[in-house]
């Protein structure tokens, strides 16, 4: 076997260590080559390095031209004698522009060679090519057309030069001379233009038959070129349409998607974190919310690493995820997962290269066996949660590139969709409350079968991912360098650490505040800052009261305030002098721990109710009674399950779940740092109680008892015995021996 020949011409491709590079510049006098990767990275190496590198080979994209794939190589014998002469003439012009000599060999110069404008000693390659273009354009138009040199430009010379380096004389041959056979000579240029015009127009219309397309083609030819242009028969048009555009059996919207222009570049994922797929779906298991214990549906947001197929992060939300949830999910990817109390040593950090003790020292806790890294590219859906200004700022802070998946291209997210199906078949089907794939497969009453709470489901999924998914054999998702090997997400991540190392970057706790949405406000002298209709204040604003910031632009003179939409009781302010983060409490709050948390949606309801009531409060403390009425705090706890509707109970449970998530995401700052606005125990919502299940059961029993008493106001008399009733009616005769055996009783006793 002979080693493959490396083509180092400008524009050719080669594969180096599994990555595809394109030759950007060749410097033969220095023996150096400038390479450019598809993602824009540049590298300058020597020719000796490429020739001796064991993992360097020519790329299949440049080794075979796009027009020649699936075909046998072209030869000179495929050309006619006249076409061969034209190809040799083109080659002579190309060699003269490149070397200054029409033969390409300086040792065999022709008469008068080299010409002054093509002398390599005094001109550059670019100047010689421009001189050749000027020479060809000076030819007579008819002669240039007969010689096939009437439309030669600077880029045409470069393309011919690249082709002759790869295929010799055939690189200068016109592709139209050797187009694939089976064509239809009866299709003229006018009809061809009509076919492509109808194709472009019918892609935007609804699906139609070939007979309707034929009518449109004939209409286009008649209106554009007149009735004198001949149009082929219906069968010829059908065969041409099928050959050029395929059988056309796909759906209309998929055909429109397939016709969209693409870059043509194939992304090869060869390291963890290069591409992370992110998607959200409804959890196919009914769970019970943590306040009233009622069955609800939650959303599962999943992040899958495309290289190792590791489930690096996930989140459960009672409502559809928001931009804050996506930002916190990206933060979860970069932070090591803490080892939980009921997890054994087999679930601890197992990857070689960095001992578990070292990772635990930097993380501050024992780390579970789940990869963590800074994602480079994140592919998402097309929801509004991924298309907003907040997520653009999250990209800037994290350094990740969030890209929406291509429309109607299932290959962009098929790995994540397949992961959802794998989790369903491996875990969710065995859980009580499983709802099935669709409504037709649903059980009789999955809501009544629900037994797990949201917190228990989150713990179960985390345990299953670390213990089972990360150690499960991938099968068809094996890496390209070992397709027959048995690999799991853990072994692939360990192999990637051995090949390219591992950059252990643990983000600082302040990243939580930086990922929150930003709001611009002025610091007033007495009331503090106003954020989304509410006033917030704290001692951190004392040095800046009444002073404008040095910020310019659209928000000139305003200060940046970060807020958490899940908990509107506090906002966060970064001191520009010390760069410390300080919480600012809502001025309408009483002492700590007396008001449950509320979100932005509850703030909008609060302000709307105040406007409808005609309130013009002088301070936010006057809004507290309205907020308590909205939260339902004025209703006795024992009567909540009976007094509130299901929508109200779900709303309270949603507020509680979001507050718990916000409290869990907020970092625990070390000693001496600024503490959060409220301690973690203050985030406990008063709507919770330990015996919520017993209270719910007692409330249901009380309601049933009330209905029974309303239906039967008085206790009915018990029915008489059948024997006494028959005796009273004279229908029963007592035997004499039995009557004699009965003792004598008094009249009163009878």
PyMOL commands that set and color helices and strands:
alter all, ss='L'
color gray80, all
select helices_A, chain A and resi 47-52+60-63+66-68+76-78+81-99+116-118+125-137+141-147+154-172+175-178+189-202+210-225+234-245+252-258+323-334+345-347+356-363+384-386+389-398+410-412+414-426+428-430+439-441+446-449+454-467+469-471+475-477+480-482+489-500+511-514+539-544+553-555+600-612+620-631+637-643+646-665+680-683+692-711+722-728+736-741
alter helices_A, ss='H'
color red, helices_A
select strands_A, chain A and resi 13-16+19-27+32-37+42-46+56-58+275-282+287-288+295-296+299-305+311-317+377-380+401-404+517-521+529-531+534-537+559-563+570-574+581-586
alter strands_A, ss='S'
color yellow, strands_A
deselect
rebuild
show_as cartoon
